[in-house]
């Protein structure tokens, strides 16, 4: 699911970025929001806490290393 809302959450930028192309994470209610710093006015992806945990496990496990 993706979204854009007038209720803008606080966004946090990861510490390690690739030339300013960073992942930003926000929290609203029980959902984790993810967007690109390149297009902060664009849409974001909404993840449940379970989906977020699965994503982080995939990152740590190298699932996305060859993308």
Secondary structure as the mmCIF struct_conf table of DSSP 4:
data_model
#
loop_
_struct_conf.conf_type_id
_struct_conf.id
_struct_conf.beg_label_comp_id
_struct_conf.beg_label_asym_id
_struct_conf.beg_label_seq_id
_struct_conf.end_label_comp_id
_struct_conf.end_label_asym_id
_struct_conf.end_label_seq_id
STRN STRN1 UNK A 2 UNK A 3
BEND BEND1 UNK A 6 UNK A 7
HELX_LH_PP_P HELX_LH_PP_P1 UNK A 8 UNK A 10
STRN STRN2 UNK A 11 UNK A 13
BEND BEND2 UNK A 15 UNK A 15
STRN STRN3 UNK A 18 UNK A 18
TURN_TY1_P TURN_TY1_P1 UNK A 19 UNK A 20
STRN STRN4 UNK A 21 UNK A 21
STRN STRN5 UNK A 23 UNK A 28
TURN_TY1_P TURN_TY1_P2 UNK A 29 UNK A 30
STRN STRN6 UNK A 31 UNK A 36
HELX_RH_3T_P HELX_RH_3T_P1 UNK A 37 UNK A 39
TURN_TY1_P TURN_TY1_P3 UNK A 40 UNK A 41
BEND BEND3 UNK A 42 UNK A 42
STRN STRN7 UNK A 44 UNK A 48
HELX_RH_AL_P HELX_RH_AL_P1 UNK A 49 UNK A 60
TURN_TY1_P TURN_TY1_P4 UNK A 61 UNK A 66
#
